[in-house]
Amino acid sequence: MRLPGNGSYCILMVLLVFALAPGAQNAWAAPTTEAIPLSEAPQLDGDVVDDPAWRSLVPATGFLQVRPFEGATASEQTEVFIGYTTDTLYIGVICYDSDPANLIISDGGRDSITPEVDNFAVIIDSFKDRQNGFVFSTTPGAVEFDGQVVKGGAGSFGSGGGGFNLNWDASWDVAAEVNELGWSAEFAIPFKSLRYGGANVQDWGINFHRVIARRNELSFWAPLGRQHNLFRVSEAGTLKNVVVPTHRNLKITPYILGEHKSGGELTPNAKREGDWGFDAKYLLTPSLSLDLTYNTDFAQVEADEVQVNLDRFSIFLPEKRPFFLENAGQFSVGNPREVELFFSRRIGIGAGGVQQPIAAGARLSGKVSGSTNLGLIHMQTQSVNALAGNSYSVARVNQELANRSSLGAIYVTRQGDGDGDYNNTIAVDGRWGIGDEITITGYVAQTETPGKRGDDQAGSLRFNWDSESWTNRLGYAKVGENFNPEVGFLRRSNYEKFDVMIFNRTRPSDLWGLFELRPHMYHRSYFSADGYHESGFTHIDNHFEWHNGLEIHTGINLTHEGVREPFEINKGTFVPAGEYDHKESQLVFMTDRKKALSGSVKSFIGGFYGGDRVAVETKVNYRLGDAFTAALTWSHNDIQLAPLPALDGNPASAGDFRVNVVRLRVGYSFSPKILFQALVQSDDRSNLVATNFRFSWLQAANAGLFLVYNEVDDDSFVGGIGKRREIAVKYSRIIDVFQ
């Protein structure tokens, strides 16, 4: 129900009252270890025990469990050795295991590590600012996994728009071996792949985790509460006496490309062409990098996943292009996947995923002092057919404060080719950490668009309380009717939103073999400016997780949709204006994901826009050894709505329709750097079939040889692009100019 009168102020007052509550402090003392200069570099073969380079080092040890037995000593010993030469940081780890024959090893694809396989990971807070860090991880199969953490890891996972950017790739190497002691690994991380302060001798924040998959065991070197993960750099330990180099760093990555294209809106006739371009990275200081790009190409980037959209609001597709990913989280302002004031995907990707050529661009990003982050971006796209060229600029500054707090501002602008063709967005944002458990975040923003004046502001304020047993959230957001961040992402406009979540984690000592119970409740409501209740969603659920890996989620949803104008939900099917209140069940069943064969089923059964819906999503995962993985997903929606006669010039509307989306993802790793990946998708609502085959032979990071085949046949009733085929051969190489 909408809050009367000054409802917005009531929410803000409640948030302030909660903010004054004292936050608990972590009672554990963070451990320390020391980086030791190495007289010789280790032989990078995974053998830590017999390599003389490690013999004089004292290992970091004493890992404590978070699961399954919180606070208990890890069931197997882990020893971590850290040393350095003049240009490289080395980490050696011995993961003792009494039964190495039963290690669970994933496929060898880069960034493919999941919690269901044995792995070891390190996070390096090289500025010791307790908010940002670099993650490096591996498995007994020597998989390379890396990512970038900002804002203490808070926010969405993977896209770069939140707190963890999985798509960030650095140049580094790792080797691993399985032996009679268990398994061991050696990391070689060039200092050039890190960012750090200006002092010659530094102390860094650091933490490690280890997963013993068959026991469902997760342990940390610097202890953490069960509500946190490795990204919680504010509670990391300390790596002392790191001697860093001060030499120059310039890397140039040229590429050559050959393509054959046919079909689609832009290439109705077959077209063969070659191209070239380059990216360059220069470190102005060890913490501030300048990136340049000319004639940028992203032929090697994986295709987007097909998504089912059964409402009238925009869907979110994450950024995957490498140039935009480093420090991407520092440019993130807003509410992820709902209101994002800067969304780099708006640059160079048109409707239907059609790429628009990027002529050139530059980015300056990093730290200008120990606690001040700076980001500047300028990009220029070329005009092609009906797509006009545009100039894009972004300026971002963020001042980090004590205890996970920060204050920042951002300015985003797009300038078109014609007079009066522009869009500006400006915002300030903040984050306030109170104690160890409470965080308050918020932003206020305004846009400027010709023809859209007045009511062009947006903002939000969110309260988060995360303890070991509870995660509670309370939030308020408002978006004006003319708020228009054209270089951002806006799922819906002209609303006030209220949301609240109460989430509990309980670990029974002895109940039916259960590991954890997670009862919770969530509610959100959207109201338009005149008080009309546009959407409401209440979710009441409990997650049952057993020690054997089985999970069952049992929930009920109460939904409300207020539709002021009819909209076409499917070709030939319209939802009429009206208010719709429904109930539906939500059930989830997941088998043990640590097994070679696992699966899940998710269902939604209940009312839907005055009719009924049965939605079932089934996923089957298969893993063969450490080289092959496959995942088959089938999403089925059976919708029954009341048919509509032809009225007021609108065509008659069918009542029933079905939507089936099938996705097959296959990966085979010849080695950690030689990979084959396939993604085949179909959507019968739009008669879409999409195929993406990629073979990659990586030199380092995201550079190497790529063979890519794409085929898309899309007759969608909302902007279909017809059939198009693309074959691309691309080769890029990182050249270290000052090596």
PESUL-V282515 format. One record per residue. N is the residue number from 1. PHI is phi as a letter, one per 40 degrees, with the letter a starting at -180 (none if undefined). OMEGA is omega in whole degrees, 0 to 359 (* if undefined). Layout:
# PESUL-V282515
n | phi | omega
N | PHI | OMEGA
N | PHI | OMEGA
This chain:
# PESUL-V282515
n | phi | omega
1 | none | 183
2 | c | 177
3 | c | 183
4 | c | 171
5 | f | 184
6 | c | 182
7 | d | 181
8 | c | 181
9 | c | 177
10 | c | 179
11 | c | 181
12 | c | 179
13 | c | 178
14 | c | 179
15 | c | 180
16 | c | 177
17 | c | 178
18 | c | 183
19 | c | 181
20 | c | 179
21 | c | 181
22 | c | 177
23 | c | 179
24 | c | 178
25 | b | 178
26 | c | 184
27 | c | 182
28 | c | 175
29 | c | 181
30 | c | 181
31 | c | 177
32 | b | 172
33 | a | 187
34 | b | 173
35 | c | 186
36 | b | 175
37 | c | 181
38 | b | 177
39 | c | 175
40 | a | 180
41 | c | 176
42 | c | 171
43 | c | 191
44 | c | 179
45 | b | 180
46 | g | 182
47 | c | 180
48 | c | 186
49 | c | 187
50 | c | 181
51 | c | 183
52 | c | 181
53 | c | 185
54 | c | 194
55 | c | 183
56 | c | 185
57 | c | 176
58 | c | 186
59 | c | 167
60 | c | 182
61 | a | 179
62 | g | 180
63 | c | 178
64 | b | 183
65 | c | 164
66 | b | 175
67 | a | 3
68 | c | 185
69 | b | 187
70 | d | 178
71 | g | 180
72 | c | 175
73 | c | 179
74 | d | 185
75 | c | 177
76 | b | 182
77 | c | 175
78 | b | 178
79 | b | 183
80 | b | 179
81 | b | 181
82 | b | 177
83 | a | 181
84 | a | 169
85 | b | 184
86 | c | 184
87 | b | 188
88 | a | 171
89 | c | 180
90 | b | 176
91 | b | 175
92 | b | 182
93 | b | 172
94 | b | 179
95 | b | 181
96 | c | 180
97 | a | 182
98 | c | 182
99 | a | 185
100 | c | 179
101 | c | 183
102 | b | 172
103 | c | 177
104 | b | 187
105 | b | 182
106 | c | 172
107 | c | 188
108 | c | 182
109 | c | 180
110 | c | 178
111 | g | 184
112 | c | 184
113 | c | 175
114 | b | 180
115 | c | 184
116 | c | 178
117 | b | 176
118 | c | 179
119 | a | 175
120 | b | 182
121 | b | 176
122 | b | 170
123 | b | 183
124 | b | 175
125 | c | 191
126 | c | 172
127 | b | 185
128 | f | 178
129 | c | 176
130 | g | 178
131 | b | 187
132 | b | 180
133 | a | 176
134 | b | 182
135 | b | 174
136 | b | 184
137 | a | 176
138 | a | 180
139 | b | 173
140 | d | 177
141 | c | 177
142 | g | 173
143 | c | 176
144 | c | 178
145 | b | 176
146 | a | 181
147 | a | 184
148 | b | 180
149 | b | 171
150 | b | 176
151 | f | 179
152 | g | 179
153 | g | 181
154 | c | 177
155 | h | 185
156 | c | 185
157 | b | 163
158 | h | 190
159 | c | 186
160 | g | 180
161 | c | 181
162 | b | 186
163 | c | 179
164 | b | 183
165 | b | 180
166 | c | 185
167 | c | 173
168 | c | 181
169 | b | 179
170 | b | 175
171 | c | 178
172 | a | 182
173 | b | 177
174 | a | 174
175 | b | 182
176 | a | 175
177 | a | 172
178 | c | 182
179 | a | 184
180 | c | 178
181 | c | 185
182 | i | 173
183 | a | 181
184 | a | 183
185 | a | 176
186 | b | 178
187 | b | 171
188 | b | 184
189 | b | 178
190 | d | 176
191 | d | 179
192 | c | 180
193 | c | 180
194 | b | 172
195 | b | 185
196 | a | 183
197 | c | 188
198 | c | 182
199 | c | 181
200 | c | 178
201 | b | 189
202 | b | 167
203 | b | 181
204 | b | 168
205 | c | 181
206 | a | 173
207 | a | 179
208 | b | 167
209 | b | 176
210 | b | 176
211 | b | 169
212 | b | 196
213 | c | 187
214 | c | 178
215 | b | 183
216 | f | 188
217 | b | 175
218 | b | 180
219 | b | 182
220 | b | 174
221 | c | 171
222 | c | 190
223 | c | 178
224 | b | 173
225 | c | 185
226 | c | 181
227 | c | 184
228 | b | 174
229 | b | 185
230 | c | 183
231 | c | 181
232 | c | 185
233 | c | 179
234 | c | 180
235 | b | 178
236 | c | 174
237 | c | 184
238 | b | 171
239 | b | 188
240 | c | 168
241 | g | 173
242 | c | 178
243 | c | 187
244 | b | 178
245 | c | 179
246 | b | 183
247 | c | 183
248 | c | 182
249 | a | 176
250 | b | 177
251 | b | 177
252 | b | 181
253 | b | 176
254 | c | 176
255 | b | 168
256 | b | 189
257 | a | 170
258 | b | 185
259 | b | 169
260 | b | 183
261 | b | 174
262 | a | 177
263 | g | 180
264 | g | 185
265 | c | 188
266 | c | 182
267 | b | 181
268 | c | 177
269 | b | 180
270 | d | 184
271 | a | 175
272 | b | 180
273 | a | 174
274 | b | 182
275 | a | 177
276 | a | 178
277 | a | 179
278 | a | 166
279 | b | 177
280 | b | 178
281 | b | 179
282 | b | 178
283 | c | 176
284 | c | 171
285 | b | 178
286 | c | 183
287 | b | 185
288 | b | 185
289 | b | 175
290 | b | 178
291 | b | 177
292 | b | 177
293 | a | 177
294 | b | 178
295 | f | 188
296 | c | 179
297 | b | 181
298 | b | 184
299 | c | 185
300 | c | 186
301 | c | 181
302 | c | 179
303 | c | 177
304 | c | 173
305 | c | 176
306 | c | 179
307 | b | 178
308 | c | 180
309 | b | 182
310 | b | 172
311 | b | 188
312 | b | 183
313 | b | 186
314 | c | 174
315 | b | 184
316 | b | 175
317 | b | 189
318 | c | 174
319 | c | 179
320 | b | 187
321 | c | 190
322 | d | 186
323 | c | 186
324 | c | 194
325 | c | 180
326 | c | 181
327 | f | 181
328 | c | 181
329 | c | 179
330 | c | 178
331 | c | 185
332 | c | 176
333 | b | 180
334 | h | 177
335 | b | 186
336 | d | 176
337 | g | 177
338 | b | 173
339 | b | 177
340 | b | 188
341 | c | 171
342 | b | 181
343 | b | 190
344 | c | 179
345 | c | 176
346 | c | 182
347 | c | 172
348 | g | 174
349 | b | 181
350 | c | 181
351 | c | 180
352 | g | 179
353 | g | 180
354 | c | 182
355 | c | 175
356 | b | 186
357 | d | 174
358 | c | 184
359 | c | 183
360 | a | 178
361 | a | 178
362 | a | 176
363 | a | 173
364 | b | 185
365 | a | 178
366 | h | 182
367 | b | 176
368 | b | 171
369 | a | 184
370 | c | 184
371 | b | 181
372 | b | 178
373 | c | 180
374 | b | 176
375 | a | 177
376 | b | 179
377 | b | 170
378 | b | 181
379 | b | 178
380 | b | 177
381 | c | 180
382 | c | 173
383 | c | 178
384 | a | 183
385 | f | 184
386 | c | 182
387 | c | 181
388 | c | 175
389 | c | 181
390 | a | 174
391 | b | 183
392 | b | 177
393 | b | 179
394 | b | 174
395 | b | 184
396 | b | 173
397 | b | 183
398 | a | 180
399 | b | 179
400 | c | 181
401 | b | 183
402 | c | 171
403 | f | 172
404 | g | 184
405 | b | 178
406 | a | 177
407 | a | 184
408 | a | 177
409 | a | 179
410 | a | 175
411 | b | 182
412 | b | 180
413 | a | 171
414 | b | 179
415 | b | 179
416 | c | 182
417 | c | 185
418 | c | 176
419 | c | 179
420 | g | 178
421 | b | 182
422 | a | 176
423 | a | 180
424 | b | 174
425 | b | 177
426 | b | 184
427 | a | 167
428 | b | 182
429 | a | 182
430 | a | 179
431 | a | 184
432 | b | 176
433 | c | 181
434 | b | 185
435 | g | 182
436 | c | 191
437 | b | 188
438 | b | 175
439 | b | 174
440 | b | 180
441 | b | 178
442 | a | 176
443 | a | 168
444 | b | 187
445 | a | 176
446 | a | 176
447 | b | 177
448 | b | 181
449 | b | 177
450 | d | 180
451 | g | 178
452 | b | 182
453 | b | 179
454 | g | 182
455 | f | 183
456 | b | 179
457 | b | 174
458 | a | 178
459 | a | 177
460 | a | 175
461 | a | 184
462 | b | 176
463 | b | 180
464 | b | 175
465 | b | 182
466 | b | 173
467 | b | 181
468 | c | 184
469 | b | 187
470 | b | 166
471 | b | 183
472 | b | 184
473 | b | 178
474 | a | 185
475 | a | 175
476 | b | 177
477 | a | 178
478 | a | 177
479 | b | 182
480 | c | 183
481 | c | 182
482 | b | 176
483 | c | 193
484 | a | 178
485 | c | 187
486 | c | 176
487 | b | 177
488 | b | 176
489 | b | 180
490 | b | 183
491 | c | 179
492 | a | 184
493 | b | 174
494 | f | 181
495 | a | 162
496 | b | 182
497 | b | 173
498 | b | 178
499 | a | 180
500 | a | 177
501 | b | 173
502 | b | 189
503 | b | 182
504 | b | 173
505 | b | 180
506 | b | 179
507 | b | 181
508 | c | 178
509 | c | 180
510 | a | 181
511 | a | 173
512 | f | 182
513 | g | 182
514 | c | 173
515 | c | 184
516 | a | 171
517 | b | 182
518 | b | 175
519 | c | 181
520 | a | 177
521 | b | 179
522 | b | 175
523 | a | 172
524 | a | 177
525 | b | 176
526 | b | 176
527 | b | 175
528 | c | 187
529 | c | 180
530 | c | 177
531 | g | 181
532 | c | 181
533 | c | 188
534 | c | 180
535 | a | 174
536 | a | 182
537 | a | 176
538 | b | 184
539 | b | 178
540 | b | 193
541 | a | 169
542 | a | 176
543 | b | 175
544 | b | 178
545 | b | 181
546 | c | 178
547 | c | 181
548 | c | 176
549 | g | 178
550 | c | 176
551 | b | 173
552 | b | 177
553 | b | 181
554 | b | 185
555 | a | 174
556 | b | 179
557 | b | 173
558 | b | 187
559 | b | 174
560 | b | 174
561 | b | 174
562 | b | 184
563 | b | 181
564 | c | 180
565 | b | 179
566 | d | 175
567 | b | 182
568 | c | 182
569 | c | 178
570 | a | 183
571 | d | 180
572 | g | 181
573 | b | 183
574 | b | 171
575 | c | 182
576 | c | 175
577 | c | 181
578 | i | 178
579 | b | 187
580 | b | 177
581 | b | 186
582 | a | 171
583 | b | 175
584 | a | 173
585 | c | 176
586 | b | 183
587 | b | 179
588 | b | 177
589 | b | 180
590 | b | 175
591 | c | 183
592 | c | 183
593 | c | 176
594 | c | 180
595 | c | 178
596 | c | 177
597 | b | 180
598 | a | 181
599 | a | 178
600 | a | 175
601 | b | 177
602 | b | 182
603 | b | 172
604 | b | 182
605 | b | 179
606 | i | 183
607 | c | 184
608 | a | 178
609 | f | 178
610 | g | 178
611 | b | 183
612 | b | 177
613 | b | 168
614 | b | 181
615 | b | 180
616 | b | 174
617 | b | 181
618 | b | 180
619 | b | 177
620 | b | 179
621 | b | 177
622 | b | 180
623 | b | 178
624 | b | 181
625 | g | 181
626 | b | 185
627 | b | 191
628 | b | 173
629 | b | 176
630 | a | 177
631 | b | 179
632 | b | 181
633 | b | 176
634 | b | 177
635 | b | 185
636 | b | 175
637 | b | 176
638 | b | 187
639 | b | 176
640 | b | 178
641 | b | 178
642 | c | 177
643 | c | 182
644 | b | 174
645 | c | 176
646 | c | 182
647 | b | 173
648 | f | 178
649 | g | 177
650 | c | 180
651 | c | 175
652 | c | 186
653 | b | 172
654 | c | 183
655 | b | 186
656 | b | 172
657 | a | 179
658 | b | 177
659 | b | 177
660 | b | 175
661 | b | 179
662 | b | 181
663 | b | 176
664 | b | 178
665 | b | 182
666 | b | 176
667 | b | 175
668 | b | 183
669 | b | 173
670 | c | 174
671 | a | 179
672 | d | 181
673 | b | 179
674 | b | 192
675 | b | 168
676 | b | 181
677 | b | 179
678 | b | 176
679 | b | 180
680 | b | 185
681 | b | 173
682 | a | 178
683 | b | 186
684 | c | 178
685 | c | 181
686 | b | 183
687 | f | 182
688 | c | 169
689 | b | 183
690 | b | 181
691 | b | 178
692 | b | 175
693 | b | 179
694 | b | 170
695 | b | 181
696 | b | 175
697 | b | 191
698 | c | 170
699 | c | 178
700 | a | 180
701 | f | 183
702 | b | 181
703 | b | 180
704 | i | 180
705 | b | 181
706 | b | 170
707 | b | 188
708 | b | 173
709 | b | 177
710 | b | 172
711 | b | 180
712 | b | 174
713 | b | 189
714 | b | 175
715 | b | 184
716 | d | 178
717 | c | 177
718 | b | 172
719 | g | 178
720 | c | 186
721 | b | 181
722 | g | 182
723 | c | 175
724 | a | 178
725 | b | 178
726 | a | 171
727 | b | 183
728 | b | 170
729 | b | 184
730 | b | 175
731 | b | 176
732 | b | 181
733 | a | 177
734 | c | 179
735 | b | 178
736 | c | 189
737 | c | 186
738 | b | 181
739 | c | *
